Amino acid sequence: MRSIGVVTVGRSDYGIYRSLLQALSADPELELRLYVTGMHLAPEFGATVKMIEADGYPIAERIETLLSSDSPEGLGKAMGLGLLGFSQVFARSRPDVLVVLGDRFDMYPAALAALPFGIPVAHIHGGEVSFGAIDDSLRHSITKLSHLHFVSTEVYARRVVQLGEEPWRVTLSGAPALDDLEKQPRLSAQEIEKRFGVSLEKPPLLVTFHPVTLEYQHTEEQVAELLAALEESALPVIFTAPNADTAGRIVRAAVEAYVAKHDDARLVENFGQKAYFSVLPLVAAMVGNSSSGIIEAASFHLPVVNIGNRQEGRVRGANVIDAGHTRADILAAIRRVIAPEFRQSLHSTANPYRPVKGTAASVIVERLKTVALDDRLKRKKFHDLDVH
């Protein structure tokens, strides 16, 4: 039986992984080993390991990494703890293949620790760019540490090859987060209101704002401008919590202060995938700088105001309007996307992150099952492109 290790660091990647975890667990030829780390284990971020336990997936290892700090030093130390922790895990037992996703600082140590152990790494969502975040460098670095690449669009497939990866290692899978959109049962508006204490009587804005990690010194100013624009819009707001990034506590404190002063604003720590997919069709628009606005929202024909540079460079659908960090820019973009004619224009738009038939999970699992775990896989060669 081939063992597939999967690293999850928080609610954001766990929701993306869900269909893949189901497929891996159901396959009699594969053994799922789930490595849980990062925000999952931190009470400050809701101890979302409880979601994994509730879903019934056995946890192979829990790797504590996060410090009670959102400073650059704190994040750097957390990466060091991650490297130590995963090195100890792999010294005890190595998976045949290690699956990592995306670009977060707490995902990176797992891929790096696998290197001296000779564990092949499979990377999901490589080739993407986000110029405003340190994630950009981490993502491309994970690409160079990885042996198999599952990308969400043709553009990203070409970029992975441009980074020197051999084309046979690259598989166009689409985005796994979109696999469950059609079959995922939805909660009613009344169930959402009761469970999370929000009101959907008037469609609210769904707001997720993370620090722009290459501009973290400006976080306080940027979140203040966003909140000023939201207040001037006079629309109800549902906030979702920021990630564990540099200056993340500044965002959270500002959001909590806003919610305390506005009866029509709520902060939801964690919807979970089922409730999150249920609420997306019920909101007026998404506002902020989350990758969810770029990837998932298009499948709901949901208008999105994408603020600043955090997601700059990503492929996006016609539902996304970009705005600067000033309150005037944000407010103008909000007013544009909530106009009825804008939303009506999105009814026939396709999601660029669904480029293949079937599910991303089925594509990924088939490749993980059939790839030969031999020297050709493990000994990477640089793929030269003609340079003019």
NURORO-275931 format. One record per residue (C-alpha): x, y, z. Coordinates in Angstrom, 1 decimal. Layout:
<atoms>
+--------+--------+--------+
!     xx !     yy !     zz !
+--------+--------+--------+
!      X !      Y !      Z !
...
+--------+--------+--------+
</atoms>
This chain:
<atoms>
+--------+--------+--------+
!     xx !     yy !     zz !
+--------+--------+--------+
!    0.0 !    0.0 !    0.0 !
!    1.4 !    3.4 !   -1.0 !
!    1.4 !    6.0 !    1.8 !
!    0.4 !    9.5 !    0.9 !
!    1.3 !   12.2 !    3.5 !
!   -0.8 !   15.4 !    3.4 !
!    0.2 !   18.5 !    5.2 !
!   -2.6 !   20.9 !    6.4 !
!   -1.8 !   24.1 !    8.3 !
!   -5.2 !   25.8 !    8.6 !
!   -8.9 !   26.2 !    7.6 !
!   -8.0 !   27.7 !    4.3 !
!   -6.1 !   24.7 !    2.9 !
!   -8.2 !   22.1 !    4.7 !
!  -11.3 !   23.3 !    2.8 !
!   -9.3 !   23.0 !   -0.5 !
!   -8.1 !   19.5 !    0.4 !
!  -11.5 !   18.1 !    1.4 !
!  -12.3 !   16.3 !   -1.9 !
!   -8.8 !   15.0 !   -2.1 !
!   -8.8 !   13.6 !    1.4 !
!  -12.1 !   11.9 !    0.7 !
!  -10.6 !   10.3 !   -2.5 !
!   -7.4 !    9.2 !   -0.8 !
!   -9.3 !    7.7 !    2.2 !
!  -11.6 !    5.8 !   -0.2 !
!   -8.9 !    4.2 !   -2.3 !
!   -7.9 !    0.7 !   -1.0 !
!   -4.5 !    1.0 !   -2.6 !
!   -3.5 !    4.2 !   -0.7 !
!   -2.8 !    5.0 !    2.9 !
!   -3.6 !    8.6 !    4.0 !
!   -1.3 !   10.1 !    6.6 !
!   -2.5 !   13.5 !    7.7 !
!    0.1 !   15.9 !    9.2 !
!   -1.7 !   18.7 !   11.1 !
!    0.2 !   21.8 !   12.1 !
!    0.1 !   25.7 !   12.1 !
!   -3.1 !   27.5 !   12.9 !
!   -5.0 !   24.2 !   13.3 !
!   -3.4 !   23.7 !   16.7 !
!   -3.7 !   27.3 !   17.9 !
!   -6.7 !   28.3 !   20.1 !
!   -6.1 !   31.9 !   18.9 !
!   -7.3 !   30.7 !   15.4 !
!  -10.2 !   28.5 !   16.6 !
!   -8.3 !   25.2 !   17.2 !
!   -9.6 !   24.1 !   13.8 !
!   -8.1 !   20.6 !   14.3 !
!  -11.5 !   19.9 !   15.8 !
!  -13.0 !   20.1 !   12.3 !
!  -10.6 !   17.3 !   11.2 !
!  -11.5 !   15.2 !   14.2 !
!  -15.2 !   15.7 !   13.5 !
!  -14.7 !   14.6 !    9.9 !
!  -13.2 !   11.4 !   11.2 !
!   -9.8 !   11.5 !    9.5 !
!   -7.0 !    9.9 !   11.6 !
!   -4.2 !   12.3 !   12.4 !
!   -0.8 !   10.8 !   11.9 !
!    1.1 !   13.6 !   13.6 !
!    0.5 !   17.0 !   15.2 !
!    3.4 !   19.4 !   14.7 !
!    3.3 !   22.5 !   17.0 !
!    4.9 !   25.5 !   15.4 !
!    3.1 !   28.8 !   16.0 !
!    4.4 !   31.2 !   18.6 !
!    2.2 !   33.8 !   20.2 !
!    3.6 !   36.5 !   17.9 !
!    2.8 !   38.0 !   14.5 !
!    6.1 !   39.7 !   14.1 !
!    8.6 !   38.8 !   11.3 !
!   10.9 !   37.3 !   14.0 !
!    7.9 !   35.2 !   15.3 !
!    7.1 !   33.9 !   11.9 !
!   10.7 !   33.1 !   11.2 !
!   11.0 !   31.2 !   14.4 !
!    7.8 !   29.3 !   13.6 !
!    9.3 !   28.2 !   10.3 !
!   12.3 !   26.9 !   12.2 !
!   10.1 !   25.0 !   14.6 !
!    8.3 !   23.6 !   11.6 !
!   11.5 !   22.3 !   10.1 !
!   12.6 !   20.7 !   13.4 !
!    9.2 !   19.2 !   13.9 !
!    8.8 !   17.7 !   10.4 !
!   12.4 !   16.4 !   10.5 !
!   11.6 !   14.5 !   13.7 !
!    8.4 !   13.1 !   12.1 !
!   10.1 !   11.9 !    9.0 !
!   12.9 !   10.3 !   11.1 !
!   10.2 !    8.2 !   12.8 !
!    8.3 !    7.3 !    9.6 !
!    8.4 !    8.5 !    6.0 !
!    5.4 !    8.6 !    3.6 !
!    6.0 !    7.4 !    0.1 !
!    4.9 !   10.8 !   -1.2 !
!    4.3 !   14.1 !    0.6 !
!    1.5 !   16.4 !   -0.6 !
!    1.7 !   20.1 !    0.2 !
!   -0.5 !   23.0 !   -1.0 !
!    0.1 !   26.6 !   -1.9 !
!    2.5 !   29.0 !   -0.4 !
!    2.1 !   29.6 !    3.3 !
!    5.2 !   30.1 !    5.6 !
!    3.9 !   27.2 !    7.8 !
!    3.6 !   24.9 !    4.8 !
!    7.1 !   25.5 !    3.5 !
!    9.0 !   23.7 !    6.4 !
!    7.3 !   20.4 !    5.5 !
!    8.6 !   20.5 !    1.9 !
!   12.1 !   21.6 !    3.1 !
!   12.3 !   18.8 !    5.7 !
!   11.4 !   16.2 !    3.1 !
!   14.5 !   17.1 !    1.0 !
!   17.3 !   15.3 !    3.0 !
!   15.0 !   12.3 !    3.5 !
!   14.6 !   11.8 !   -0.2 !
!   10.7 !   12.0 !    0.0 !
!    9.1 !   12.9 !   -3.3 !
!    6.9 !   16.1 !   -2.8 !
!    3.7 !   16.7 !   -4.8 !
!    2.7 !   20.4 !   -4.8 !
!   -0.8 !   21.7 !   -5.5 !
!   -1.4 !   25.3 !   -6.8 !
!    2.1 !   25.9 !   -8.0 !
!    3.0 !   28.4 !  -10.8 !
!    0.7 !   31.1 !   -9.4 !
!    1.9 !   34.6 !   -8.6 !
!    0.8 !   37.1 !   -5.9 !
!    3.2 !   40.0 !   -6.0 !
!    2.1 !   41.6 !   -2.7 !
!    3.0 !   38.7 !   -0.4 !
!    6.0 !   36.8 !    0.7 !
!    3.9 !   33.8 !   -0.3 !
!    5.1 !   34.4 !   -3.9 !
!    8.7 !   33.5 !   -3.0 !
!    7.6 !   30.6 !   -0.8 !
!    5.4 !   29.2 !   -3.6 !
!    8.1 !   29.2 !   -6.2 !
!   10.6 !   27.8 !   -3.7 !
!    8.2 !   24.9 !   -2.9 !
!    8.0 !   24.3 !   -6.7 !
!   11.8 !   23.8 !   -6.8 !
!   11.6 !   21.4 !   -3.8 !
!    8.8 !   19.4 !   -5.4 !
!    8.8 !   16.5 !   -7.8 !
!    5.2 !   16.5 !   -9.0 !
!    3.1 !   19.6 !   -9.7 !
!   -0.7 !   19.9 !   -9.9 !
!   -1.6 !   23.2 !  -11.3 !
!   -5.0 !   25.0 !  -11.7 !
!   -4.7 !   26.7 !  -15.1 !
!   -2.6 !   26.4 !  -18.3 !
!   -1.0 !   29.7 !  -17.5 !
!    0.4 !   28.2 !  -14.3 !
!    1.5 !   25.0 !  -16.0 !
!    3.6 !   27.0 !  -18.4 !
!    5.1 !   29.0 !  -15.5 !
!    6.2 !   25.9 !  -13.6 !
!    8.0 !   24.8 !  -16.7 !
!    9.5 !   28.2 !  -17.1 !
!   10.9 !   27.7 !  -13.6 !
!   12.9 !   24.8 !  -15.0 !
!   10.6 !   21.9 !  -14.1 !
!   10.4 !   19.0 !  -16.6 !
!    7.0 !   19.1 !  -18.4 !
!    6.2 !   15.4 !  -17.6 !
!    6.1 !   16.3 !  -13.9 !
!    3.3 !   18.9 !  -14.4 !
!   -0.3 !   17.9 !  -14.4 !
!   -3.2 !   20.3 !  -15.1 !
!   -5.8 !   19.4 !  -12.4 !
!   -7.8 !   22.5 !  -11.8 !
!   -8.5 !   23.8 !   -8.3 !
!   -9.5 !   21.1 !   -5.8 !
!  -11.6 !   23.7 !   -3.9 !
!  -14.1 !   23.6 !   -6.7 !
!  -14.7 !   19.9 !   -6.7 !
!  -17.5 !   19.9 !   -4.1 !
!  -19.4 !   22.9 !   -5.4 !
!  -22.2 !   21.0 !   -7.1 !
!  -22.5 !   18.0 !   -4.7 !
!  -22.0 !   19.9 !   -1.4 !
!  -25.3 !   20.2 !    0.5 !
!  -26.2 !   23.8 !    1.3 !
!  -27.5 !   25.3 !    4.5 !
!  -30.5 !   27.5 !    4.4 !
!  -30.3 !   31.2 !    5.2 !
!  -32.2 !   30.5 !    8.4 !
!  -29.7 !   27.8 !    9.4 !
!  -26.7 !   30.1 !    8.7 !
!  -28.3 !   32.9 !   10.7 !
!  -29.0 !   30.7 !   13.7 !
!  -25.6 !   28.9 !   13.7 !
!  -23.4 !   32.0 !   13.3 !
!  -25.5 !   34.8 !   14.7 !
!  -25.5 !   36.8 !   11.4 !
!  -28.4 !   38.4 !    9.6 !
!  -29.0 !   37.8 !    5.9 !
!  -32.2 !   39.7 !    5.6 !
!  -30.3 !   42.4 !    3.6 !
!  -27.5 !   40.8 !    1.6 !
!  -24.3 !   41.7 !    3.4 !
!  -20.8 !   42.2 !    2.1 !
!  -18.5 !   39.2 !    2.9 !
!  -15.1 !   40.7 !    3.9 !
!  -11.8 !   38.9 !    4.3 !
!   -8.7 !   41.1 !    4.6 !
!   -5.2 !   39.7 !    5.3 !
!   -2.0 !   41.7 !    5.8 !
!   -0.1 !   42.4 !    2.6 !
!    3.1 !   40.8 !    3.9 !
!    5.5 !   42.7 !    1.7 !
!    3.8 !   45.9 !    3.0 !
!    3.1 !   44.8 !    6.6 !
!    4.3 !   48.2 !    7.9 !
!    1.2 !   49.8 !    6.3 !
!   -1.3 !   47.3 !    7.6 !
!   -2.9 !   49.6 !   10.2 !
!   -3.4 !   52.3 !    7.6 !
!   -4.7 !   49.9 !    5.0 !
!   -7.3 !   48.2 !    7.2 !
!   -8.4 !   51.7 !    8.5 !
!   -9.1 !   52.7 !    4.9 !
!  -11.1 !   49.5 !    4.2 !
!  -13.2 !   50.0 !    7.4 !
!  -13.9 !   53.6 !    6.5 !
!  -15.1 !   52.6 !    3.1 !
!  -17.3 !   49.8 !    4.6 !
!  -18.9 !   52.3 !    7.0 !
!  -19.6 !   54.8 !    4.2 !
!  -21.2 !   52.1 !    2.1 !
!  -23.8 !   51.7 !    4.8 !
!  -24.1 !   47.9 !    4.0 !
!  -24.2 !   45.1 !    6.6 !
!  -20.9 !   43.2 !    6.8 !
!  -19.8 !   39.7 !    7.7 !
!  -16.0 !   39.5 !    8.4 !
!  -14.0 !   36.3 !    8.3 !
!  -10.9 !   36.1 !   10.5 !
!   -7.4 !   36.9 !    9.1 !
!   -4.7 !   34.3 !    8.8 !
!   -1.6 !   34.0 !   11.0 !
!    0.5 !   36.5 !    9.0 !
!    2.9 !   39.3 !    9.9 !
!    0.7 !   42.0 !   11.5 !
!   -2.4 !   39.8 !   11.5 !
!   -3.3 !   40.9 !   15.0 !
!   -3.6 !   44.5 !   13.8 !
!   -6.2 !   43.5 !   11.3 !
!   -8.1 !   41.4 !   13.8 !
!   -8.1 !   44.1 !   16.5 !
!   -9.4 !   46.7 !   14.0 !
!  -12.2 !   44.4 !   12.8 !
!  -13.2 !   43.5 !   16.3 !
!  -13.4 !   47.2 !   17.2 !
!  -15.6 !   47.9 !   14.1 !
!  -17.9 !   45.0 !   14.9 !
!  -18.3 !   46.3 !   18.5 !
!  -19.5 !   49.7 !   17.2 !
!  -21.8 !   48.5 !   14.3 !
!  -24.9 !   46.4 !   15.0 !
!  -25.0 !   45.2 !   11.4 !
!  -21.4 !   43.8 !   11.4 !
!  -20.3 !   40.3 !   12.6 !
!  -17.0 !   38.5 !   12.8 !
!  -17.2 !   34.7 !   12.0 !
!  -14.1 !   32.9 !   13.1 !
!  -14.6 !   29.9 !   10.8 !
!  -17.6 !   29.0 !    8.6 !
!  -16.3 !   25.6 !    7.5 !
!  -16.6 !   24.6 !    3.9 !
!  -20.3 !   23.6 !    3.9 !
!  -21.5 !   26.8 !    5.5 !
!  -19.0 !   28.9 !    3.5 !
!  -20.3 !   27.6 !    0.2 !
!  -23.8 !   28.1 !    1.5 !
!  -23.3 !   31.8 !    2.4 !
!  -21.5 !   32.8 !   -0.9 !
!  -24.7 !   32.8 !   -3.0 !
!  -26.5 !   34.9 !   -0.3 !
!  -24.1 !   37.9 !    0.0 !
!  -24.1 !   41.0 !   -2.1 !
!  -20.3 !   40.8 !   -2.9 !
!  -17.0 !   39.7 !   -1.5 !
!  -14.5 !   42.4 !   -0.5 !
!  -10.9 !   42.1 !    0.6 !
!   -7.8 !   40.3 !   -0.7 !
!   -8.4 !   36.6 !   -0.2 !
!   -7.6 !   34.0 !   -2.8 !
!  -11.1 !   32.7 !   -2.4 !
!  -12.3 !   35.8 !   -4.2 !
!  -10.1 !   34.9 !   -7.1 !
!  -10.8 !   31.1 !   -7.2 !
!  -14.1 !   30.0 !   -5.6 !
!  -16.2 !   33.2 !   -6.1 !
!  -16.3 !   32.9 !   -9.9 !
!  -18.3 !   29.6 !   -9.6 !
!  -21.0 !   31.5 !   -7.8 !
!  -21.0 !   34.4 !  -10.2 !
!  -20.3 !   36.5 !   -7.1 !
!  -18.9 !   40.0 !   -7.6 !
!  -15.6 !   40.6 !   -5.9 !
!  -13.7 !   43.7 !   -4.9 !
!  -10.0 !   42.7 !   -4.8 !
!   -8.0 !   45.2 !   -2.8 !
!   -4.3 !   46.0 !   -3.2 !
!   -1.4 !   43.9 !   -4.2 !
!   -1.8 !   40.7 !   -2.2 !
!   -3.4 !   38.8 !   -5.1 !
!   -1.8 !   40.8 !   -7.9 !
!   -0.7 !   38.6 !  -10.8 !
!   -3.3 !   35.8 !  -10.4 !
!   -5.5 !   34.8 !  -13.2 !
!   -9.0 !   36.1 !  -12.4 !
!  -12.5 !   36.0 !  -13.9 !
!  -14.8 !   38.8 !  -15.0 !
!  -16.4 !   38.9 !  -11.6 !
!  -13.3 !   40.5 !  -10.0 !
!  -12.8 !   44.3 !   -9.8 !
!   -9.4 !   45.5 !   -8.6 !
!   -9.2 !   48.5 !   -6.2 !
!   -6.4 !   50.4 !   -4.5 !
!   -6.1 !   50.7 !   -0.7 !
!   -7.8 !   54.2 !   -0.4 !
!  -11.3 !   54.4 !    1.0 !
!  -12.4 !   56.2 !   -2.2 !
!  -11.1 !   53.4 !   -4.5 !
!  -12.7 !   50.7 !   -2.3 !
!  -16.0 !   52.5 !   -2.0 !
!  -16.2 !   53.2 !   -5.7 !
!  -15.5 !   49.5 !   -6.5 !
!  -18.1 !   48.3 !   -4.0 !
!  -20.8 !   50.6 !   -5.5 !
!  -19.8 !   49.3 !   -9.0 !
!  -20.1 !   45.5 !   -8.1 !
!  -23.4 !   45.8 !   -6.1 !
!  -25.1 !   47.5 !   -9.1 !
!  -27.7 !   45.0 !  -10.5 !
!  -26.4 !   45.3 !  -14.0 !
!  -22.9 !   44.1 !  -12.9 !
!  -24.1 !   41.0 !  -11.2 !
!  -26.5 !   40.2 !  -14.2 !
!  -23.5 !   40.4 !  -16.5 !
!  -21.8 !   37.5 !  -14.7 !
!  -24.5 !   34.8 !  -15.2 !
!  -22.7 !   33.2 !  -18.1 !
!  -19.1 !   33.7 !  -17.0 !
!  -16.9 !   30.6 !  -16.6 !
!  -14.4 !   29.9 !  -13.8 !
!  -10.9 !   29.8 !  -15.2 !
!   -9.8 !   27.5 !  -12.4 !
!  -12.0 !   24.6 !  -13.8 !
!  -10.0 !   23.7 !  -17.0 !
!  -10.6 !   19.9 !  -16.9 !
!  -13.5 !   17.6 !  -16.9 !
!  -14.1 !   15.7 !  -13.7 !
!  -12.6 !   16.6 !  -10.4 !
!   -9.2 !   17.8 !   -9.5 !
!   -9.1 !   15.2 !   -6.8 !
!   -9.6 !   12.3 !   -9.2 !
!   -6.8 !   13.6 !  -11.4 !
!   -4.4 !   14.0 !   -8.5 !
!   -5.1 !   10.6 !   -7.0 !
!   -4.7 !    8.8 !  -10.3 !
!   -1.3 !   10.4 !  -10.8 !
!   -0.2 !    9.7 !   -7.2 !
!   -1.2 !    6.1 !   -7.6 !
!    0.5 !    5.4 !  -10.9 !
!    3.7 !    7.5 !  -10.9 !
!    6.8 !    5.3 !  -10.5 !
!    8.6 !    6.0 !   -7.3 !
!   12.0 !    5.5 !   -8.9 !
!   15.2 !    7.5 !   -9.5 !
!   13.7 !    9.3 !  -12.5 !
!   11.1 !   10.9 !  -10.1 !
!   13.5 !   11.6 !   -7.3 !
!   16.5 !   12.9 !   -9.3 !
!   15.3 !   16.2 !  -10.7 !
!   16.8 !   17.6 !  -13.8 !
!   16.6 !   21.3 !  -14.8 !
!   14.5 !   21.8 !  -17.9 !
!   16.2 !   24.4 !  -20.1 !
!   14.1 !   26.7 !  -22.2 !
!   15.5 !   28.6 !  -25.1 !
!   16.6 !   32.1 !  -23.9 !
!   16.6 !   34.9 !  -26.4 !
+--------+--------+--------+
</atoms>
